[in-house]
Amino acid sequence: MVLKRTHMCGDLRIENIGQDVVLNGWVAKRRNLGGLIFCDIRDKSGITQVVFNDMIPQELFDKADSLRSEYVVGVVGKVAERESKNPDMPTGDIEILADDLVIYSKADTPPIYIKDDDKVDDNLRLKYRYLDLRKKKLQDNLAFRSKLTTLTRDYFSGLGFTEVETPMLIKSTPEGARDYLVPSRVNLGHFYALPQSPQTFKQLLMVGGTDRYFQIVKCFRDEDLRADRQPEFTQIDLEMSFVDQDDVIEIQEGFLKRVMKEMKGIDIETPFPRMTWQEAMDRYGSDKPDTRFGFELQDITDMVKDCEFKVFTDAIAAGGSVRGICLTGAADSYTRKKIDKLTEAVKSYGAKGMVWMKVAADGVSSSVNKFFTPEQLKEIADKMGAQAGDLILIVSDKNKVVYDSLGFLRRHIAGEMGLLDDNQFNFLWVVDFPLFEYDEKEDRWSAMHHPFTSPKAEHAQLLKTNPHEALANAYDIVLNGVELGGGSIRIHDKEMQEDMFRALNMSDEEINEKFGFLVDAFKYGTPPHGGLAYGLDRLVMLLTGEKSIREVIAFPKNQNAQCMVSEAPGIVDQQQLDELGIALK
């Protein structure tokens, strides 16, 4: 028999005293004090204390005494005021005086504690995710995510967007991250790919006259994982016809303003600041800058181009630069040992080393004292805006290495210094990206975003002459150093698209093989269009104050892209492989 509950466990308050209620849930804790048994009953909404006293039948009292953690039960009783109130619980003013109990199922001792601060190993948590999900924090995160997706559908539907599902089984067009491939049994030797994004299909929807499209869609990328990355993730994807960059940005600012108001109770100002890609790199060393704190990059290349320190001059001669950051008040707290750790950390970004300078009232000490006079060190410190007690860190190399290294350092150190306020939300648009970037591993130019991104109107002719100097009509939305989403105005002109492919040194055969269906569609009348895609997991992560998107996904993968619950990926039997025409090495 299932008792029909009248309330959720977290709902009851002082005003419910005297009411007869029915609760269903899990036993969070049981305490037998002799003549009294206290039992905390939990569901996704919270916890309520239930009391079994010696006034009830002995059979019922014995049944209550048999309860253990994670038993699933139903309780009938009357709401009463607690003598010893618990101000740390929303239901801490009341308790339920039980007069009936149903045990729906018993439970073994769980392998993990069902509490938010259990400190258990992540892989164990993921293996028993169905137990982990009983924790209030995760239930709150899932509820937050659900409310946000409902808001998303309401907002964009209200602006005339049509929600359309695009295919999950598509053609592989290798570029950027690796595709997840799906073999075809019907077409032996052929493979589908799982979509890295719905990019080509949403453009086809614009060709098809849908005008405004959106969907909340799964995407897949076979790449190494990190805190805000999973092999499968969710996008809020959208596209619009007959729009320019300002139109797209205005609609997205309206969306984010509503999200912040309804989900966080915060009124944010619009329009958001805009910053060019070049300015973001020069000031913050990142195309997703965190603007909640200072530590901006300073370029001292001209000051040291004729110095005696060969590391600096060699980098400049090779076309690189010398830049640094000034860390306010950090000179004393960063010992030589800690600085050495930072030096090792930036090597993963390609830096060969790092120069440090500590500013004191009586002068500047540095790791390169013997190459500079005290006056020269003082000039560098002044250029960096340093005061007594500040620490300066300098990197010299190719610009990309310098940007990446200092971009990492400024945010990493800000975290160590407690400067990253999770209650501060700094939204920012980064615009005017380069249209192309050079891939050193493959020794070729590639599209920084994708080959359907249009150049800025004033740079359109550069596609024919100097394509690598062209800027893109692209824009990223950034929050607190995290890219929430990105988009662009697309190429809708067939000739411009051909110029773009030529700039990428793509042959006619390659174009036809990868994008022939899209190129063909462009022959039949294509409206100007543009769009954007948000990372839903990242957005929820930031708004809930989590540090990993695994905390806002019901069943995430671990660092090896494995599902610890279902043990995927797994081995399949030989018959399945034979049907697909696949032989394993």
N, C-alpha and C positions, 0 to 999 in steps of 0.2 A: 504494500500500500504506500502510495506517495502522498504525503501531506501537502495540501495546497497552501503555499506560504502567503502570508498577508503583507510581509515587509522583507526588505533586504537587511542583512545583518548590520550594515552601517547606517541605517535610516532612523532608528529610534532615538528619541530625545525626551527631555523632561516633560514635555507636553503630552507624551503618550502614556504617562503613568495611569494605571487602572485599566488599560485596554487589554483584551485577550488577543494574543498574536500567535502566529506560526512562523518559525524560521527554519530554513534548510541550509546546510553548509558542512564544512569540515571542522573537526575538533582541532583547534590550535593548541590548547593546553587544558589539562585536567588536574585538580588539586583536591585531595580527600582530607578534610580536617576532622574526621570522625563523624560527627553528626551533620556535617555539611559537606557537599561536593560542589566545587566551583568548576565550571567548564566554559572556556571561551570558544564560541562558534564563529567561524570565519567564512565569508564568501567574498566576491570581488569588490564589494562595496565597503567592507570593513569587518569589525569584530564586535560582538555583544557578549557580555558575561551572562551565563545561565546558572541558576542556583537550584540544586536538589537538596531539600532539607528532610529531616526525619519525620515530617508530618505526612509525607507521601507514602504510598504502599511500599512495603519492603521489597517486593519484586521489582518495582520501578527504581528504587534506590540501588539495588544490586546491579540492575542493568546500567545505570549511570556510572557505577563504580567500575564496570568492565570497559568503559570507554578509554581509548588510547589515541595518541596523536594521529591525525589524518583519517580517522574513521569518518564516514559520511553519514550524517544524522539529520533527523527532523525533530523539532522541539515544539511542544505546545505549552503555553504558559501565559502569565499575566505580568505586565510591565510594572515594576516597582522602583522606588527611589533607593539608590545605593546609600548605605550608611557611610562607607569609606569610598568617597568619590575619587576618580582617576582623571585629573585635568589633562593628561596626555592623550586621552582617547576621546574622539568625538561623541562616543556613546558612554562616556565615563560617569555620567550622572545617574544612569539607570541600570537595572539588571532584570532578567526574566526569572520569575518564580515558576519553575517547571511543574506541570502536572501530567505530562505524557512525553514519551520519547520513542522514536523509531530509529533503529540502526539499519541504514540502507546497505552499507558494505563496510567490512573491516579492512584494515590496512596493516601491512608489514611496517616495521620501523624504516622510515625513508632514509635513503643514502645521503641526502643533503638536508640541512635545516631549512624550514620554510620561514625565513625571515630575511629582510632586505640586506642586513649587514653580516651575512653568513661567512664572507671571506673565503668561500670555497673555490677550488681550482676551476678555471673557466671551462675546460673540457668536460669536467664532471657535471657542471651546471648545464652544459649543452647536451650531454648524454641524457640527463634526466630533465629535459626542458619542460616536460609536462608538469613536473613538480615545481620547477623554477617559476613557471608561469602563475603559480598560486600566490606568489608574493605580491603585495600591494603595489610596489613600485612598477612592476611589469604590467600588472593589470591597468594601472593608471596610464602607463605609456600607450598601451593598446587602445584604451578608451580615447586618449588624446588624439592618436592617429586617426581613429574612426571619425571623430568629430571634425578633424581637419579635412578629411576626404569628402565628408558631407558638405562642409562649407565650400570646398573647391567646386564641387558639382553645382551647387546652388549659385555661386558667383558667376561662373562662366556660362552656365545655362541661361542665367538672367540677362546676359549680354549677347544672346543670340548664337552662342557656340553650340554645335551639334556634337554629341559624344559618339565617336565612331571607333570600333575595335578594328585594328589592323592585324595582319597575319602574324602568327608566331613561327611558322615554317616558311623561310624565305631563302633567297639565293645568297650564297656566300660572296661577299665582295671584300676580300682581305685588305684592311687598312686600319692603322691604329692598333687597337687591341686585337688579340686572336679571337676568332669566332668559335663558338660551340657548334660542332657539326652533328647532324642527325642523318644517319644513313637511310636510304629509301629502299624498301623491299620491292616495291612495284617497279621502280626504275633502278635496277641493279647497277652499282658502280657510280651512282649519283648521290649527292648529299644535299640536304637542306642545311641552313644555318639558323640558329636562334638569333633574333634581332639584337644588335647592339643599341639600336634606337629605331623608331619608326620613320626615319628621315625621308626616304624616297617615297614611302606610301603617303605620308602626310602632304608631300608636294603633289602627288598624283590626285589627292583629294581636292587640292586647290584647282588643278587642271579640270577636275570633274565638277566644279561649280559648288562645292560644299560651303565655300566662303569663309566660315569660321569653324574650326574643328578643335576638339580637345579629347583626351582620354587619360585615365590613370592606368599606366601600362607597365608590365614587367619587361625589363631589358637584361641582356646577358653579355658579359665580357669575360673571356678567359685570361685573367691577368692576376698578378701577385696581389695579395690582400693587405689591407691596413685598417686602421680604426674606422675610417669612413668609407670603406670599400668592401663590397661583397660580389661574388660571381653572378648572382642575380639580384637586381635592385629595381626600385620602382621610380618611374618618372611621372610628373604631371606634364604632359606633352600638349602643345597647342600650335596652331598655325592660322594665319589670317590673310585674306586677299585684299588687295588695293590699300595697302598700308605702307608707311615708312617707319623708320626707327623710332621716332617720337611717339607714333601711335601705339606701337607695341609696348614701349616703356610706360606710357601713361596708364594703359590697362593693367600692367603688372604691378605698378605702384598702388593702384586701387585695390588689387587683390591682396598685396602684402599688408596694406594699411588695415584692411578688414580682418585679415588673419591675426595681426598683432592686437587689435582691439577686442575681438571676440575670444581669442584663445589665451591671450595674456593680460587683457585689461589695460593695454598700453596704447596711448595715442601717439603715433609717430608722425613726424612732419614729412610732407611731400612737397615738391619733388625731392628725390634723393640727390646727393652730390654726384657729379660725374667726373671721371678722371680718365685721361687717355692712358693707353697701355704703356707708352713710353714714360709718362710721368710716374705711373705706379711702380715701374721697374726702377727708375732713377731714385725715387724717394723711399721705397719700401723693399726693393729687391724681389718683388713678387707681383704677379698679375692678379692676385687675390689678397690685397693688402688688409691687414688688421689695423684699423685707425683708432683703436681705443687707447693707444699709448703712443709715445714719441719714438725715440731711438731711430730717427730717419737717417738714411744713408747720406754721406757727404763725399763728394768727388774731390780727391786731392791730387789727381793725376798731374796737373800742370805744376803743382808745387814741388813734386819730387822727380820730375822727368830728367833732371840733371844731377840727381843725388849720387852718392857713392855706394848705395845699397843696390847690388846687382839684381836682386830678386824683383825690386820695383822697376828698374830700368829695362830689364829683359821683357817683363810683361807688357810694358808700354811699347817697346820696339816691335812686339809681336801683334800690336793692334789692340791690346787689352787696356785695362784701367786699374787704378789704385783707389779704393774706396774704403770708408770705415763708418762705424757707428759709435756714438758716445753714450755710455750707460750712466745715467745720473746717479751719483752716490754709491756706485758699485765697487769702487777701488778697494775698500777694506774687506768686503765680504767675498771677493773673488781672489782666492789664494792662487799661488803658482800651480798647485795641483789641480785646482778646478779649471784654471785657464788651459792647462795641458789637456784636460778632458774635452774642453770645447774645441781645441785644435784638432784632436783626433776625430771629433764629430764632423767637422767641416770637410775632412778628407773624403768622406762619402759623397760629397757634392763636387768633387774634382779638385778641391783646393790642395795645394802642396804644403801649405802651412798658414800661419796667422801671426801677425805682429800685434803686440799689446803695448799700451802706454797707460801709466797711472799718473794722474795729475794731483800734485800736492801744493800746499801754500808756498813751499820753498823750491818748487821746480817740477820737472817731468822726468820720471824714470821709465825706461822702456827696454824691451827685448832687443832693440837695435841701437842701443846707446852709442856704440863705437862707430856707427856710420853717420851719425848726425850730431851737430853741435847742440848744446843746450838751447841756444837761440832758435835753431831750426825746429827742434821738438816743441818749443813754446809756440812757434808760428803754426805748426800743424794743430796743436791743441786749441789755439784760438780759432782756426778755421773750422774746427769741429764743434765750436761753441762750448768747450769743456771748462768746468770750474774745479776748484779744489775738491777732491773726493771722488772725481769721476774716473771711469775706466773707458779707454778707447780700444776698439778692436779693428784691425785693418787687414784686408785681403787684397791681393793683387793677382790677376790672371786674366783670361779671356772674360769678356763681360758676362757671359752666361754663368760661368763659375763664380764670379764675384757676386752677382745678383743672388744666385741660389744660396751661396754660403751665408751672406749677410742677412738675406731674407729669413733663413732658418735661425740664425743666431738671435736676431732681434726678438722673434716671437718666443723662442725657447727660453731666453733669459727673462723676458717679461713674465713668462709663466713661473719661473723660479722665484722671481721677485714679488709674485702675488699681484701683478698688474692687470691680469685678465679677468675683468668683472663680468660674470655670466648674466648679470642683470642689466647690462648695458648692451644695446642693440644698434650697431652702426652699419646701416645699409649703404651700399655704394655701387654705382654703375661704373664698370670699366669698359671703355669704348676705344675705337680706332686701333684695333689689333693689326699687326702685320697680316697680310693675306697669305704669305708663305713663311715657312720656317725651314732651316737647313737641318736635315737628319744626318748627323755625323756617322752614326753606325752604318747607315745604308749609303752614305755619300751621295745624297740627292736632296733636292728640294721637295717639300710636301706641303699640302694645304694645312695651315695652322688649325683650322676647324674642320671643314670638309670641302670637297670640290664644288659644292653648290652655293657657297657663300659668295655674295657679290662684292666687288670692290666698291669703295666710296665713289660716288658719281664723278668727282673730279679726278679720280685715278683710273677710270675705266680704260683710257687709251694706253695706260702703262702695261696692260696685259699684252699688248702687241710689241711694246718696245723694251721696257724695263720692268717686267712683272714682279720681280722680287723687291721692288721699291714701293709697291702698291699697298695701301691700307685697306682693311676689310670693313664692310658695313656690318660689323658684328658688335655684340654687347654681352657682357656677363654681369649677373647680379651677385654681389658679394656681401656676406654678413660675417663680421668679426673674423676675417681671415679665412673664411670658407666660401668656396664657390657654390652658391645655391643653385644656380642655373645659368644657362647660356643660350644664345640664339643669334640670328642674323637675318638680314634681308637677303632673300635668295636670288640667284640668277634666274631670270625668266625669259631672257632673250637667247634664242638658239645660237646665234653667232658668238655672243659673249661666252656662252657655255663652251663652245668649241675652242675659243681662245684660251679659256681656263684649262681645258684638258691639254692643249698644246704646251702651255706654260709648265705643265707637270710632266711633259715629255711622254705623254700617253699615246700609243699608237691607235690607229682606227680599230684594229682588232681588239685591243685591250678595252677601249671605250665601249665597243659593241658588246664585248663579253661581260663587262661589269655593269654597265649602265644603259645598255641599248634600249631597254623598255622605257626608261625615263626620257632619253633623248628623243625617241619616237613620239612620245606623248607631247613633247614640247613643240612638235610640228603643227599641232592642231589648235593652237590658241591658248596661251598661258598667261594668266593674270599676274601682275606684280604681287609678290607675297613674301611674308616673313613670319617668323615665329620664335618660340623659345621652349626650352624644356627645363623643369626644375628637378632636382633630386629630392624626392619626397622623404626618403629616409634621412638625408642630411638635415632637411628643414625640421623634421620632428626631433631629431637628435639635438639640434641647437636650441629649440624652443623648450625642450624638457630639461636642458642642462646636462644631458648625458655626454660622455666622452667617446662613445662608440655607437655606430648604427646597429650593432648587434642587440643593444638594449631596447631598440624600438621595432624590432622585427620578431615575429612570433617564433619562427624556427630558422635561425640563421645558420650559416656554415662556420666552421672553425678556420684557423689560419691556413689549413691545408685544403680548403674548399670542400670539406667533408661535412655531411649531415650526421652528427653523432647520434641522433635519435634513430633514424632509419638505416644508418650505415651506408648511405650513398656517398660516392659512386661504388657500385658493387660489380662482382663478376657475373657475367651471363653465361648460360649453358651453350654448348657447341651447336645445338639445333638452331638457336636464335641467330648465332653467327653465320651458320650455313645459309639460312633463309635470306640473310642480308649480303651474302657473298663476301664476307669479311674473314680474313685469316690473320691471326695474331702472331707477331714475331716473338 
